[in-house]
Amino acid sequence: MGEKRILHLTLERQYFDEIALGRKTEEYREQKNYWATRLEGREYDTIIFRNGYGPEVPEMEVEFKGVRKTTRKGDAIYAIKLGKILTLKRWTGPA
C-alpha cells in the first residue's frame, strides 16, 4: 500500500467539537471551483481536521467515507461523509 491520501480541512470550533463528540457525521463545502478540484474524482483515506492554524491547535484524523453532491438550504454543496475518529490531539472538550 502506498502513502496515505489525506484531505486537510480547517474547522471552526463548534463544528470541530460536534465531530469529536460524534454528533456530526458529514462536513459540507460549497460547490465552487476550489472545492471541485480538491474533491471531485479524488480518493482519500483520511481527513485531518484542524481547529485553527497554529502549531498547537486541536487536531483529529477521521476516516474518509466519500463525497457526494447535494443541496442544503437551496445551496449546491459537497457532503463529505465521515467515518470513525482515528486520532484526537490537543482537544480539551467542547468550548
N, C-alpha and C positions, 0 to 999 in steps of 0.2 A: 504494500500500500504506500502511496506517495505521501507528500506533505499534506497536512490537514488544511482544508479550504475554509477560511474564516471570513465571515462578514462582520465588519466593525461598525457599531452603531452607538451613538450618544443619546442618552435619555434624560429628561427632566426627572427630578427626584420622585415625584408622585408615581410616575409610570415604572420607574426602576423598582420602587417599593412593591407595587402591585404584582409585578412579575416575580420578584423574590419571595413574596408571600403565597404565590401560586394562584392568585386571583385573575391574572391576565394571561391568556394563552395565545394571543395574537398581538403583533405590533403592526402599526399602519404607517404607510408613507404615501404621499401624493403621487399620482401618475404624472410625473414630469420627466423630461429627457434625462435629467441627472439620475433619477432612480431607475429608469428603464435600462440604462447602461450597466447599472450595478446589480439589477435583479432579473431581468428577462434573459432567458437562455443560459443562466448561470446556475451552477450547483455549489452548494456549500455544505460543510459538515457541521459547523457550529457557528454561533453568533457570539461575539464578545460585546456585551453592553457595558458602557461606562457612564457614570453619573458625573460628568464634568470633564475637564481637560488636563488637570494637574496630574503629577505622578502618584499621588496618594489618594485618589478618589475611589469610591466604591466601584467594583467591577464584578461581573459574573459572566460565565460561559454557559450557554444554553444550546441544546440540540436544535439544529435547523431542520424543520419538517416540511419545508416547501413554501411556495408563494403563489398567490392567485390574484387575478384582477377582479375587483368588485366595486360596488358603490357603497358609500356610507354618508348618510345625511345629504344625499344628492351629489356628492363629490366622487369622482373616479379615484380609486385608491388601490394600492397593493396591500394585501393582507398577508403578513409573514407568520406562518404557523410555528409556534414554539413547542419544543419537546421538554424533556426534563432538564433541570438545572444541574450542571456538571461541577462547577466551582462557584464559590461566592466569597469574594475578598473585600476586606475593609468596610463591610456593611454592618451597622450597629442597630438595625431595625428601622421601622418607619419613622419618618420625620415628625 
